[in-house]
Amino acid sequence: MENQNFRGTNIDKIEYASVVTTSNLLRSVFAWMSVALVMTTIASMLFAFVPSLVQMLFTEAEGGGYKLSTLAWVVMFAPLGFVLLMSFGFNKLSYPALIAVFLAYAAVNGISLSFIFMVYSLGSIVNVFLSTVALFAIMAIAGYTTKTDLTKMGSLLMIGLFGIIIASVINIFMKSDTMGFITSILGVIIFTGLTAWDVQKIKNMAAEDDGSTPFKKMSIMGALTLYLDFINIFLYLLRLFGKRD
């Protein structure tokens, strides 16, 4: 039997195959992330500018005026439920089911984000969105190209993330503009750093991609992770630089 080994294999071909695999996984992740962002944008604008849909988010209050409808409260808290479902149901959900949940989450999250059009001017929303795209792209490229292991940085950023979550909850009751300003700055820093870390994790994971269903499902989870990074950067930048109507 012929001795099979890789000593005679052209190493350039091995490296090329690795690059192609990585590119395929990242391409899939960014493709699904882009689809989700488009769905979120469409849903948010429809529920912000189509009168019949806007009315679904409000009901008349007893003393006059309007208050949030049941649908409004549902779409505000439902996104968290979708994320938990995808995270804890990863092994049980099929690949098509995971895609369906992800896209449903993106649409519902878009409805919840429609409220920003009632608070901030359209021009400032567009400017902050474009700034987010640029910042996200820079950090994604940095995460992909850097040779430095970002694991330690990622661990510190996760600790910081829990910190600003706690601070934000406390500030709901304190209503401190200063604390809100500080948490917004920290939020931008943390999620831009997490973007680079997440892209590097996805790149490293791609080295083991065998095209199986679990890896296809991981592309959806990777898209969810980067989608959340993007949305949070956008919202924190909007709090810092958005012009209120």
Contacts in CASP RR format, 6 or more apart in sequence:
PFRMAT RR
TARGET T0000
AUTHOR 0000-0000-0000
METHOD contacts of the structure
MODEL  1
MENQNFRGTNIDKIEYASVVTTSNLLRSVFAWMSVALVMTTIASMLFAFV
PSLVQMLFTEAEGGGYKLSTLAWVVMFAPLGFVLLMSFGFNKLSYPALIA
VFLAYAAVNGISLSFIFMVYSLGSIVNVFLSTVALFAIMAIAGYTTKTDL
TKMGSLLMIGLFGIIIASVINIFMKSDTMGFITSILGVIIFTGLTAWDVQ
KIKNMAAEDDGSTPFKKMSIMGALTLYLDFINIFLYLLRLFGKRD
6 14 0 8 1.000
18 207 0 8 1.000
21 206 0 8 1.000
21 207 0 8 1.000
21 209 0 8 1.000
22 203 0 8 1.000
22 206 0 8 1.000
22 207 0 8 1.000
22 209 0 8 1.000
24 206 0 8 1.000
24 209 0 8 1.000
25 202 0 8 1.000
25 205 0 8 1.000
25 206 0 8 1.000
25 209 0 8 1.000
25 215 0 8 1.000
25 219 0 8 1.000
26 144 0 8 1.000
26 199 0 8 1.000
26 202 0 8 1.000
26 203 0 8 1.000
26 206 0 8 1.000
28 216 0 8 1.000
28 219 0 8 1.000
28 223 0 8 1.000
29 202 0 8 1.000
29 219 0 8 1.000
29 222 0 8 1.000
29 223 0 8 1.000
29 226 0 8 1.000
30 223 0 8 1.000
30 226 0 8 1.000
31 223 0 8 1.000
32 99 0 8 1.000
32 102 0 8 1.000
32 219 0 8 1.000
32 220 0 8 1.000
32 223 0 8 1.000
33 222 0 8 1.000
33 223 0 8 1.000
33 226 0 8 1.000
33 227 0 8 1.000
33 230 0 8 1.000
35 103 0 8 1.000
35 106 0 8 1.000
36 102 0 8 1.000
36 103 0 8 1.000
36 105 0 8 1.000
36 106 0 8 1.000
36 223 0 8 1.000
36 224 0 8 1.000
36 227 0 8 1.000
37 106 0 8 1.000
37 227 0 8 1.000
37 230 0 8 1.000
39 103 0 8 1.000
39 106 0 8 1.000
39 107 0 8 1.000
39 110 0 8 1.000
40 106 0 8 1.000
40 107 0 8 1.000
40 109 0 8 1.000
40 110 0 8 1.000
40 113 0 8 1.000
40 231 0 8 1.000
41 110 0 8 1.000
43 106 0 8 1.000
43 107 0 8 1.000
43 108 0 8 1.000
43 109 0 8 1.000
43 110 0 8 1.000
43 111 0 8 1.000
43 113 0 8 1.000
43 114 0 8 1.000
44 110 0 8 1.000
44 111 0 8 1.000
44 113 0 8 1.000
44 114 0 8 1.000
44 116 0 8 1.000
44 117 0 8 1.000
45 114 0 8 1.000
45 117 0 8 1.000
46 53 0 8 1.000
46 114 0 8 1.000
47 53 0 8 1.000
47 54 0 8 1.000
47 56 0 8 1.000
47 57 0 8 1.000
47 110 0 8 1.000
47 111 0 8 1.000
47 114 0 8 1.000
48 54 0 8 1.000
48 114 0 8 1.000
48 115 0 8 1.000
48 117 0 8 1.000
48 118 0 8 1.000
49 117 0 8 1.000
54 114 0 8 1.000
56 69 0 8 1.000
56 71 0 8 1.000
57 68 0 8 1.000
57 69 0 8 1.000
57 71 0 8 1.000
57 72 0 8 1.000
57 75 0 8 1.000
57 111 0 8 1.000
57 114 0 8 1.000
57 115 0 8 1.000
58 66 0 8 1.000
58 67 0 8 1.000
58 68 0 8 1.000
58 69 0 8 1.000
58 72 0 8 1.000
59 66 0 8 1.000
59 67 0 8 1.000
59 68 0 8 1.000
59 69 0 8 1.000
60 66 0 8 1.000
60 67 0 8 1.000
61 67 0 8 1.000
75 108 0 8 1.000
75 110 0 8 1.000
75 111 0 8 1.000
75 112 0 8 1.000
76 112 0 8 1.000
78 108 0 8 1.000
78 112 0 8 1.000
79 105 0 8 1.000
79 108 0 8 1.000
79 109 0 8 1.000
79 112 0 8 1.000
82 101 0 8 1.000
82 102 0 8 1.000
82 104 0 8 1.000
82 105 0 8 1.000
82 108 0 8 1.000
82 109 0 8 1.000
83 105 0 8 1.000
83 224 0 8 1.000
83 228 0 8 1.000
85 93 0 8 1.000
85 101 0 8 1.000
86 93 0 8 1.000
86 98 0 8 1.000
86 101 0 8 1.000
86 102 0 8 1.000
86 105 0 8 1.000
86 220 0 8 1.000
86 221 0 8 1.000
86 224 0 8 1.000
87 221 0 8 1.000
90 98 0 8 1.000
90 217 0 8 1.000
90 221 0 8 1.000
93 101 0 8 1.000
93 217 0 8 1.000
95 213 0 8 1.000
95 216 0 8 1.000
95 217 0 8 1.000
95 220 0 8 1.000
98 217 0 8 1.000
98 220 0 8 1.000
98 221 0 8 1.000
99 220 0 8 1.000
102 220 0 8 1.000
102 223 0 8 1.000
102 224 0 8 1.000
105 224 0 8 1.000
106 227 0 8 1.000
109 231 0 8 1.000
113 231 0 8 1.000
116 125 0 8 1.000
116 235 0 8 1.000
116 238 0 8 1.000
117 125 0 8 1.000
118 245 0 8 1.000
119 244 0 8 1.000
119 245 0 8 1.000
120 238 0 8 1.000
120 242 0 8 1.000
120 243 0 8 1.000
120 244 0 8 1.000
120 245 0 8 1.000
121 242 0 8 1.000
121 243 0 8 1.000
121 244 0 8 1.000
121 245 0 8 1.000
123 243 0 8 1.000
124 238 0 8 1.000
124 241 0 8 1.000
124 242 0 8 1.000
124 243 0 8 1.000
125 238 0 8 1.000
125 242 0 8 1.000
127 241 0 8 1.000
128 234 0 8 1.000
128 237 0 8 1.000
128 238 0 8 1.000
128 241 0 8 1.000
128 242 0 8 1.000
129 234 0 8 1.000
131 237 0 8 1.000
131 241 0 8 1.000
132 230 0 8 1.000
132 233 0 8 1.000
132 234 0 8 1.000
132 237 0 8 1.000
135 192 0 8 1.000
135 233 0 8 1.000
135 237 0 8 1.000
136 192 0 8 1.000
136 195 0 8 1.000
136 229 0 8 1.000
136 230 0 8 1.000
136 233 0 8 1.000
139 192 0 8 1.000
139 193 0 8 1.000
139 195 0 8 1.000
139 196 0 8 1.000
139 199 0 8 1.000
140 195 0 8 1.000
140 196 0 8 1.000
140 199 0 8 1.000
140 226 0 8 1.000
142 196 0 8 1.000
143 150 0 8 1.000
143 195 0 8 1.000
143 196 0 8 1.000
143 197 0 8 1.000
143 199 0 8 1.000
143 200 0 8 1.000
143 203 0 8 1.000
144 199 0 8 1.000
144 200 0 8 1.000
144 203 0 8 1.000
146 196 0 8 1.000
146 200 0 8 1.000
150 196 0 8 1.000
150 197 0 8 1.000
150 200 0 8 1.000
151 197 0 8 1.000
153 193 0 8 1.000
153 197 0 8 1.000
154 193 0 8 1.000
154 194 0 8 1.000
154 197 0 8 1.000
157 190 0 8 1.000
157 193 0 8 1.000
157 194 0 8 1.000
157 197 0 8 1.000
158 194 0 8 1.000
160 186 0 8 1.000
160 190 0 8 1.000
161 190 0 8 1.000
161 194 0 8 1.000
164 183 0 8 1.000
164 186 0 8 1.000
164 187 0 8 1.000
164 190 0 8 1.000
167 179 0 8 1.000
167 182 0 8 1.000
167 183 0 8 1.000
168 180 0 8 1.000
168 183 0 8 1.000
170 179 0 8 1.000
171 179 0 8 1.000
171 180 0 8 1.000
171 183 0 8 1.000
180 239 0 8 1.000
181 240 0 8 1.000
184 236 0 8 1.000
184 239 0 8 1.000
184 240 0 8 1.000
185 236 0 8 1.000
185 240 0 8 1.000
187 232 0 8 1.000
187 233 0 8 1.000
187 236 0 8 1.000
188 233 0 8 1.000
188 236 0 8 1.000
188 237 0 8 1.000
188 240 0 8 1.000
191 229 0 8 1.000
191 232 0 8 1.000
191 233 0 8 1.000
191 236 0 8 1.000
192 233 0 8 1.000
194 229 0 8 1.000
195 226 0 8 1.000
195 229 0 8 1.000
195 230 0 8 1.000
195 233 0 8 1.000
198 222 0 8 1.000
198 225 0 8 1.000
198 226 0 8 1.000
198 229 0 8 1.000
199 226 0 8 1.000
202 222 0 8 1.000
202 225 0 8 1.000
202 226 0 8 1.000
205 218 0 8 1.000
208 215 0 8 1.000
209 215 0 8 1.000
END
